[in-house]
Amino acid sequence: MSERPFETVVAGTTDEYRLDVVTDPEPDTPQTVVYFTAVDIDEAGHQAARLLAAVTGPDDRYGELYAHDGDGSAVHCETIHLPA
């Protein structure tokens, strides 16, 4: 799954990211979805790791990081794993 709708109120932005926090084997049902902005993909990855660590949940969880493509879709960037 590389593209999913990106729900945003900022039209035409491309510096917006979404982190889907997943705590079970089914990635299509995230426990939490966090939207944030970052200056670039590297900073978004660092911020996503901090957000993943801050979310309450099981010790072994991961996050799917998506970038807003500017047209209302989310493009998968990377998977961030927080091991137990």
PETA-V716153 format. One line per field, one symbol per residue. phi: phi as a letter, one per 20 degrees, with the letter a starting at -180 (. if undefined). A space follows every 50 residues. Layout:
phi->???
This chain:
phi->.dcbgdfbddfmecddccdeedccfeffcffbccdbdbfbffffffffff fffeffrffebbcdecdfendndddfdaddddff
